[in-house]
């Protein structure tokens, strides 16, 4: 029972940390929009940056590459819509 509570506490701590990163990202996006003078441009940069991080992470991960290799067949079989 104690190890279960310890595991829960760790996951709660991780969730709080991730939530704080979310707030930081909003602040960075706001500052970028202010300095650029264009909120939509700042949002576009933020989205493209995040997408690039996800794509690079998938390509560097063996599990990610294996999953990506199954996407064309899943689309063809209409299992992924």
QUIDA-V146976 format. One record per residue. N is the residue number from 0. PHI is phi in radians with two decimals (NA if undefined). PSI is psi in radians with two decimals (none if undefined). OMEGA is omega in degrees with one decimal (none if undefined). Layout:
BEGIN
n = (N	N)
phi = (PHI	PHI)
psi = (PSI	PSI)
omega = (OMEGA	OMEGA)
END
This chain:
BEGIN
n = (0	1	2	3	4	5	6	7	8	9	10	11	12	13	14	15	16	17	18	19	20	21	22	23	24	25	26	27	28	29	30	31	32	33	34	35	36	37	38	39	40	41	42	43	44	45	46	47	48	49	50	51	52	53	54	55	56	57	58	59	60	61	62	63	64	65	66	67	68	69	70	71	72	73	74	75	76	77	78	79	80)
phi = (NA	-1.14	-1.15	-1.13	-1.17	-1.14	-1.10	-1.10	-1.10	-1.11	-1.17	-1.13	-1.07	-1.11	-1.09	-1.14	-1.08	-1.13	-1.09	-1.20	-1.16	-1.07	-1.13	-1.10	-1.09	-1.10	-1.16	-1.10	-1.08	-1.10	-1.16	-1.08	-1.09	-1.14	-1.20	-1.39	1.30	-2.61	-1.15	-1.19	-1.10	-1.12	-1.12	-1.10	-1.09	-1.11	-1.16	-1.13	-1.07	-1.12	-1.10	-1.09	-1.09	-1.14	-1.12	-1.09	-1.07	-1.12	-1.23	-1.44	-1.69	-1.03	-1.15	-1.12	-1.11	-1.11	-1.14	-1.11	-1.20	-1.55	-1.11	-0.99	-1.19	-1.13	-1.18	-1.10	-1.44	1.03	-1.62	-2.28	-2.19)
psi = (-0.66	-0.72	-0.56	-0.73	-0.66	-0.73	-0.72	-0.74	-0.68	-0.79	-0.61	-0.73	-0.73	-0.73	-0.72	-0.72	-0.78	-0.68	-0.65	-0.58	-0.60	-0.76	-0.69	-0.72	-0.70	-0.70	-0.76	-0.77	-0.72	-0.75	-0.72	-0.77	-0.67	-0.83	-0.58	-0.42	0.31	1.80	-0.65	-0.69	-0.72	-0.71	-0.70	-0.76	-0.74	-0.78	-0.77	-0.71	-0.79	-0.70	-0.73	-0.70	-0.74	-0.78	-0.79	-0.72	-0.74	-0.73	-0.51	-0.28	2.24	-0.70	-0.70	-0.76	-0.69	-0.73	-0.75	-0.58	-0.37	-0.17	-0.84	-0.75	-0.67	-0.65	-0.73	-0.68	0.01	0.59	-0.20	1.71	none)
omega = (-179.0	-179.6	177.1	178.2	178.4	177.5	177.9	179.8	178.4	-179.4	175.9	176.9	177.7	179.3	178.8	178.5	-180.0	177.4	178.4	175.8	177.0	177.6	178.1	179.2	177.8	179.6	178.9	178.7	178.8	179.0	178.1	178.0	179.0	-177.9	177.9	-174.6	-176.6	-179.3	179.8	176.4	178.1	178.1	178.9	177.9	-179.5	-178.8	179.6	177.9	178.3	178.6	178.5	178.3	179.8	-178.3	179.2	178.5	178.1	-178.1	179.5	-177.0	177.3	178.4	178.7	178.0	179.1	178.7	179.0	-179.6	179.2	-176.1	-178.1	-179.6	178.7	176.3	179.6	-179.9	-178.4	175.3	-177.4	-178.8	none)
END
